Amino acid sequence: MAQRALTHRGKGAVSVAGTKDDAHGEIDLSIVVPIFNEEDNIEALVAELTNALAPTGRRYEILAIDDGSSDGSIDKLRRAAELDPHVHVIRFRRNFGQTAAFTAGFDYSRGEWVVTIDADLQNDPADIPKLLDKAEEGYDIVSGWRVKRQDALIMRKLPSRAANWLIGKVTGVAIHDYGCSLKVYHREVIKNIHLYGELHRFVPAVASSLGIRVAEMPVNHRARTAGVSKYSGFYKTIKRATKVFLDLLTVRFLLSYSTRPIHVFGVLGLLCTLSGIGIGGYLAALKLVYGAQIGERPLLLLSVLLVMVGVQLITMGLLGELMVRTYHESQGKIYSAMFFYQMIFAIAGVLFYAWLMAALPTMTVLGIAGSVLLLCALIDFLLPALIFPIKQKTYL
């Protein structure tokens, strides 16, 4: 039978021989299994997957990704690939993490449906046919829900429940168990998303921007009988929770502002700039009306700092808009049309305020009043453009 050489680009993988069944046919189902130091579970895992999938009549492949294991996992995987033509192995030269392993599996998967599952045998392969049947009802993602989870209450269950609640609220995709690796994805979903960092657990939320349909099904969850958990211990729990929170911020930004960064940086910049203007105006009134000395007051430094930070944030937002626009146009898409005069007024407003702050000590009261009125007019024009969505034209 034909050999299938697997070398994952950019992740330090080396090819491991595995036979390829249905060399000229299509695969119905791809099973993606990340593996890290699970030599005691590999044989049982392959056997349970075979027992669960063979009776379905679907043509399937098992993609086992060895994530730099330091035990005998790779030897067990080589042996499994020699004995079973459905098993194909990708090996990383070092440990890159679960997200990289899933990405490698997604890249080399050929099935119409892609199933992810852990190698620790806590997920039950017998649940896969039920998840597939649910997916074929018209869903793009079907996520497993470990209703009776066999893990420690304090270190695993409670943090997981809190994280799932927070993720559902922030992303708007309410799933009871984001951490369950047993999921079914349609091929079109995993081929249109790009994972990095620790985003594997957020795939349903990231994919929600594609308009996908998500379902959830209770699945069996078993206690670990062999090997060592990679997430046990107080330190690992805190480290994992921190990563989840930071990744959640990333996902929220990607879902809401990836095509309009000016709505984040612009609003923050305007708040800082207006606060600096307010403080500066207060100090100017003290100087002009009461003759107070303001040169050594901390508020003066705060006013200048706020204005500088505000201008920098707005500039970051504009640069972000340029980068996003360049990306979309290079992909043959135009996501928004920003009118040229809005850019001109934005730049003019920033330059005018810089001039006003520089000339303030030498200006008369009348000149200051006129300049403030003109600045207010500019701000009144800019606020709708920066805070509210710009008129958009979409071509997808």
C-alpha positions as CSV (number, residue, x, y, z in Angstrom):
1,M,0.0,0.0,0.0
2,A,1.1,3.6,-0.6
3,Q,3.2,5.3,2.0
4,R,1.9,8.5,3.5
5,A,4.8,10.8,4.5
6,L,3.7,13.4,7.1
7,T,5.9,16.4,7.7
8,H,4.1,19.3,9.4
9,R,5.4,22.6,8.1
10,G,6.8,25.0,10.7
11,K,6.2,22.9,13.8
12,G,9.4,20.8,13.8
13,A,7.7,17.5,12.9
14,V,9.5,14.6,11.3
15,S,7.8,12.1,9.0
16,V,6.7,8.8,10.3
17,A,5.8,6.0,8.0
18,G,2.1,5.1,7.9
19,T,0.1,3.3,5.3
20,K,-2.6,5.1,3.5
21,D,-5.9,3.3,2.8
22,D,-8.3,4.4,0.1
23,A,-5.4,6.0,-1.7
24,H,-7.6,7.3,-4.5
25,G,-10.8,7.6,-2.5
26,E,-12.3,10.0,-0.1
27,I,-12.3,9.8,3.7
28,D,-15.5,10.3,5.6
29,L,-14.0,10.8,9.0
30,S,-10.7,12.0,10.4
31,I,-9.9,11.4,14.1
32,V,-7.3,13.9,15.5
33,V,-5.6,12.7,18.6
34,P,-2.9,14.8,20.3
35,I,-0.5,12.6,22.4
36,F,2.0,13.6,25.0
37,N,3.5,10.9,27.2
38,E,0.6,8.5,26.9
39,E,2.4,5.2,26.1
40,D,0.2,3.2,28.6
41,N,-3.0,4.3,26.8
42,I,-2.1,4.1,23.1
43,E,-2.9,0.5,22.4
44,A,-6.2,0.6,24.2
45,L,-7.1,3.9,22.5
46,V,-6.5,2.5,19.0
47,A,-8.5,-0.6,19.9
48,E,-11.5,1.4,21.3
49,L,-11.5,3.8,18.3
50,T,-11.5,0.8,15.9
51,N,-14.3,-0.9,17.8
52,A,-16.4,2.3,17.7
53,L,-15.8,3.3,14.1
54,A,-15.6,0.0,12.2
55,P,-19.3,-0.9,12.6
56,T,-20.4,2.5,11.3
57,G,-19.2,1.7,7.8
58,R,-17.5,5.0,7.4
59,R,-14.1,5.3,5.8
60,Y,-11.9,6.8,8.5
61,E,-8.4,7.7,9.4
62,I,-6.7,8.2,12.8
63,L,-4.2,11.0,12.9
64,A,-2.0,10.6,16.0
65,I,0.1,13.7,16.7
66,D,3.0,12.9,19.1
67,D,3.7,16.2,20.7
68,G,7.3,15.6,21.6
69,S,6.7,12.7,24.0
70,S,9.7,11.7,26.1
71,D,8.4,8.2,27.0
72,G,7.8,5.3,24.6
73,S,4.7,6.8,23.0
74,I,6.3,7.1,19.5
75,D,7.4,3.5,19.5
76,K,3.8,2.4,20.4
77,L,2.5,4.7,17.6
78,R,4.9,3.3,15.0
79,R,3.8,-0.2,15.9
80,A,0.1,0.8,15.7
81,A,0.7,2.4,12.2
82,E,2.3,-0.8,11.0
83,L,-0.6,-3.0,12.2
84,D,-3.5,-0.7,11.3
85,P,-3.7,1.0,7.9
86,H,-6.0,3.6,9.3
87,V,-3.4,5.0,11.7
88,H,-1.1,7.8,10.6
89,V,1.4,9.5,12.8
90,I,2.8,13.0,13.0
91,R,5.7,13.6,15.3
92,F,6.9,16.9,16.8
93,R,10.6,17.1,17.7
94,R,9.6,18.8,21.0
95,N,6.5,19.7,22.9
96,F,4.6,22.5,21.2
97,G,1.3,22.2,23.0
98,Q,-2.2,21.0,22.3
99,T,-3.2,23.8,19.9
100,A,-0.2,23.1,17.7
101,A,-1.1,19.4,17.7
102,F,-4.7,20.0,16.7
103,T,-3.5,22.4,14.0
104,A,-1.2,19.7,12.5
105,G,-4.1,17.2,12.6
106,F,-6.4,19.7,10.9
107,D,-3.9,20.4,8.2
108,Y,-3.5,16.8,7.3
109,S,-7.1,15.6,7.8
110,R,-8.9,14.5,4.7
111,G,-12.3,13.6,6.1
112,E,-15.6,15.4,5.6
113,W,-16.0,15.4,9.4
114,V,-13.1,15.9,11.8
115,V,-13.3,14.5,15.4
116,T,-10.9,15.6,18.1
117,I,-10.4,13.4,21.2
118,D,-7.8,13.2,24.0
119,A,-5.5,10.2,24.3
120,D,-6.0,9.7,28.1
121,L,-9.1,7.5,27.5
122,Q,-11.3,9.7,29.7
123,N,-13.3,10.6,26.6
124,D,-15.2,7.5,25.4
125,P,-14.7,6.7,21.7
126,A,-18.1,4.9,21.8
127,D,-19.7,8.4,21.8
128,I,-18.3,9.4,18.4
129,P,-21.1,7.8,16.3
130,K,-23.7,9.6,18.3
131,L,-22.0,12.9,17.9
132,L,-21.7,12.2,14.1
133,D,-25.4,11.4,13.9
134,K,-26.2,14.7,15.6
135,A,-23.8,16.6,13.3
136,E,-25.5,15.2,10.2
137,E,-28.8,16.7,11.4
138,G,-27.4,20.0,10.1
139,Y,-24.9,21.2,12.6
140,D,-21.3,22.3,11.8
141,I,-19.9,21.7,15.3
142,V,-21.1,19.2,17.9
143,S,-19.4,19.6,21.3
144,G,-19.3,16.9,24.0
145,W,-20.6,17.8,27.4
146,R,-19.1,15.9,30.3
147,V,-22.2,16.0,32.5
148,K,-20.8,13.5,35.1
149,R,-17.2,14.6,35.0
150,Q,-14.7,12.3,36.8
151,D,-12.2,14.9,38.0
152,A,-11.3,16.6,41.2
153,L,-14.0,19.1,42.4
154,I,-11.8,21.9,43.6
155,M,-8.9,21.8,41.2
156,R,-10.8,20.9,38.0
157,K,-14.6,21.1,38.1
158,L,-15.1,24.4,39.8
159,P,-12.6,26.4,37.8
160,S,-13.9,24.7,34.6
161,R,-17.5,25.7,35.4
162,A,-16.5,29.3,36.1
163,A,-14.5,29.5,32.9
164,N,-17.3,28.0,30.8
165,W,-19.8,30.5,32.2
166,L,-17.4,33.4,31.5
167,I,-16.5,32.3,28.0
168,G,-20.2,31.8,27.1
169,K,-21.0,35.3,28.4
170,V,-18.1,37.0,26.7
171,T,-18.3,35.2,23.3
172,G,-22.1,34.8,23.1
173,V,-21.7,31.1,22.3
174,A,-23.1,29.3,25.3
175,I,-21.6,25.9,25.7
176,H,-21.5,24.0,29.0
177,D,-18.1,22.4,28.5
178,Y,-15.6,24.3,26.3
179,G,-12.8,22.1,27.8
180,C,-14.1,18.8,26.5
181,S,-11.8,17.7,23.6
182,L,-14.4,15.4,22.2
183,K,-15.9,17.5,19.4
184,V,-17.0,17.0,15.8
185,Y,-16.3,19.6,13.2
186,H,-17.3,19.9,9.6
187,R,-14.3,20.1,7.3
188,E,-15.3,23.6,6.1
189,V,-15.1,24.9,9.7
190,I,-11.6,23.7,10.5
191,K,-10.2,24.7,7.1
192,N,-11.4,28.3,7.5
193,I,-9.9,29.0,11.0
194,H,-6.3,29.4,12.0
195,L,-5.3,28.4,15.6
196,Y,-2.4,29.7,17.5
197,G,-1.4,30.1,21.2
198,E,-3.9,28.2,23.3
199,L,-7.0,28.8,21.2
200,H,-8.0,25.2,20.6
201,R,-10.6,25.3,23.3
202,F,-12.2,28.4,21.7
203,V,-12.8,26.9,18.3
204,P,-16.6,27.1,18.6
205,A,-16.4,30.7,19.6
206,V,-13.9,31.7,16.9
207,A,-15.9,29.8,14.3
208,S,-19.1,31.6,15.3
209,S,-18.0,34.5,13.1
210,L,-18.6,32.1,10.1
211,G,-22.2,31.7,11.0
212,I,-21.9,28.1,12.0
213,R,-24.5,26.0,13.9
214,V,-23.3,24.5,17.2
215,A,-24.9,21.7,19.1
216,E,-24.0,20.0,22.4
217,M,-24.5,16.5,23.5
218,P,-23.9,14.8,26.9
219,V,-21.0,12.3,26.6
220,N,-19.5,9.7,28.9
221,H,-16.5,10.7,31.0
222,R,-14.3,8.2,32.7
223,A,-11.6,8.4,35.4
224,R,-8.0,8.2,34.2
225,T,-6.7,4.6,34.7
226,A,-3.2,5.0,33.3
227,G,-0.6,7.7,32.8
228,V,-0.4,11.1,34.6
229,S,-2.6,14.1,34.1
230,K,-0.9,17.1,32.6
231,Y,-3.2,19.6,34.4
232,S,-3.1,18.4,38.0
233,G,-1.7,20.6,40.8
234,F,-2.4,24.1,42.1
235,Y,0.3,25.8,40.1
236,K,-0.8,24.2,36.8
237,T,-4.4,25.1,37.6
238,I,-3.5,28.8,38.2
239,K,-1.3,28.8,35.1
240,R,-4.0,27.3,32.9
241,A,-6.7,29.7,34.3
242,T,-4.4,32.7,33.5
243,K,-3.9,31.5,29.9
244,V,-7.7,30.9,29.4
245,F,-8.4,34.4,30.6
246,L,-5.9,36.1,28.3
247,D,-7.0,34.0,25.4
248,L,-10.6,35.0,26.1
249,L,-9.6,38.6,25.7
250,T,-8.0,37.8,22.4
251,V,-11.0,35.9,21.2
252,R,-13.3,38.8,22.3
253,F,-11.2,41.3,20.3
254,L,-11.1,39.0,17.3
255,L,-14.8,38.5,17.3
256,S,-15.8,42.1,17.8
257,Y,-13.1,44.4,16.5
258,S,-10.8,42.4,14.2
259,T,-12.1,44.4,11.2
260,R,-12.5,47.8,13.0
261,P,-9.7,48.4,15.5
262,I,-10.3,52.1,15.5
263,H,-13.5,51.5,17.5
264,V,-11.3,50.2,20.3
265,F,-8.2,52.4,20.2
266,G,-10.1,55.4,18.9
267,V,-12.6,55.5,21.7
268,L,-9.9,55.0,24.3
269,G,-7.8,57.7,22.7
270,L,-10.7,60.1,22.6
271,L,-11.4,59.5,26.3
272,C,-7.8,60.2,27.2
273,T,-7.5,63.2,24.9
274,L,-10.8,64.8,26.1
275,S,-9.7,64.2,29.7
276,G,-6.4,65.9,29.0
277,I,-8.2,68.8,27.3
278,G,-10.6,69.2,30.3
279,I,-7.7,69.2,32.8
280,G,-5.8,71.6,30.6
281,G,-8.8,73.9,30.3
282,Y,-9.2,73.9,34.1
283,L,-5.5,74.9,34.6
284,A,-5.8,77.6,31.9
285,A,-8.8,79.1,33.7
286,L,-6.8,79.2,36.9
287,K,-3.9,80.8,35.2
288,L,-5.9,83.4,33.3
289,V,-8.6,84.3,35.8
290,Y,-6.8,83.9,39.1
291,G,-3.2,84.3,38.1
292,A,-2.3,81.0,39.7
293,Q,1.1,79.4,39.1
294,I,0.5,76.1,37.3
295,G,4.0,75.3,36.1
296,E,4.8,73.0,39.0
297,R,1.3,71.4,39.4
298,P,1.1,67.6,38.8
299,L,-2.1,68.2,36.9
300,L,-0.3,69.9,34.1
301,L,1.9,66.9,33.6
302,L,-1.1,64.6,33.8
303,S,-2.9,66.8,31.1
304,V,0.0,66.5,28.7
305,L,0.4,62.8,29.4
306,L,-3.3,62.1,28.7
307,V,-3.2,64.0,25.4
308,M,0.0,62.2,24.3
309,V,-1.4,58.8,25.2
310,G,-4.7,59.7,23.5
311,V,-3.0,60.8,20.3
312,Q,-0.9,57.6,20.3
313,L,-4.0,55.4,20.8
314,I,-5.8,57.1,17.9
315,T,-2.7,56.7,15.8
316,M,-2.6,53.0,16.7
317,G,-6.2,52.6,15.7
318,L,-5.6,54.3,12.3
319,L,-2.6,52.1,11.7
320,G,-4.7,49.1,12.6
321,E,-7.3,50.2,10.1
322,L,-4.7,50.5,7.4
323,M,-3.4,47.0,8.2
324,V,-6.8,45.4,8.2
325,R,-7.7,47.2,5.0
326,T,-4.5,46.1,3.3
327,Y,-5.2,42.5,4.4
328,H,-8.7,42.4,3.2
329,E,-7.9,44.0,-0.1
330,S,-5.0,41.6,-0.6
331,Q,-7.6,38.8,-0.1
332,G,-9.9,40.3,-2.7
333,K,-12.3,41.6,-0.1
334,I,-13.4,45.1,0.9
335,Y,-14.8,45.2,4.4
336,S,-15.4,48.9,4.7
337,A,-15.2,52.2,2.9
338,M,-13.7,55.0,5.0
339,F,-14.3,58.3,3.3
340,F,-11.3,60.4,2.6
341,Y,-12.6,63.5,4.3
342,Q,-12.9,61.6,7.5
343,M,-9.2,60.9,7.5
344,I,-8.4,64.5,6.6
345,F,-10.5,65.8,9.5
346,A,-9.0,63.3,11.9
347,I,-5.5,64.3,11.0
348,A,-6.4,68.0,11.0
349,G,-8.0,67.7,14.5
350,V,-4.9,66.1,15.9
351,L,-2.5,68.7,14.4
352,F,-4.8,71.5,15.5
353,Y,-4.9,70.3,19.1
354,A,-1.1,70.0,19.1
355,W,-0.8,73.6,17.9
356,L,-3.4,74.8,20.4
357,M,-1.5,73.3,23.4
358,A,1.8,74.8,22.2
359,A,0.3,78.3,21.7
360,L,-1.9,78.4,24.7
361,P,0.4,80.4,27.1
362,T,0.6,83.3,24.6
363,M,-3.0,83.4,23.3
364,T,-5.6,85.9,24.4
365,V,-8.9,84.9,26.1
366,L,-10.7,85.6,22.8
367,G,-8.3,83.5,20.8
368,I,-8.6,80.7,23.3
369,A,-12.4,80.8,23.2
370,G,-12.4,80.7,19.4
371,S,-9.9,77.9,19.2
372,V,-11.9,75.9,21.8
373,L,-15.1,76.4,19.7
374,L,-13.3,75.2,16.6
375,L,-11.9,72.2,18.4
376,C,-15.3,71.3,19.7
377,A,-16.7,71.5,16.2
378,L,-13.9,69.1,15.0
379,I,-14.6,66.7,17.9
380,D,-18.4,66.9,17.2
381,F,-17.6,65.8,13.6
382,L,-15.1,63.1,14.6
383,L,-17.1,61.4,17.3
384,P,-19.7,59.8,15.0
385,A,-16.9,58.6,12.7
386,L,-14.8,57.1,15.4
387,I,-17.4,55.7,17.9
388,F,-20.2,54.6,15.6
389,P,-19.8,52.2,12.7
390,I,-18.6,53.8,9.5
391,K,-20.8,53.3,6.4
392,Q,-19.7,49.9,5.1
393,K,-19.7,48.0,1.9
394,T,-19.2,44.3,2.2
395,Y,-18.1,42.0,-0.6
396,L,-17.6,38.4,0.6
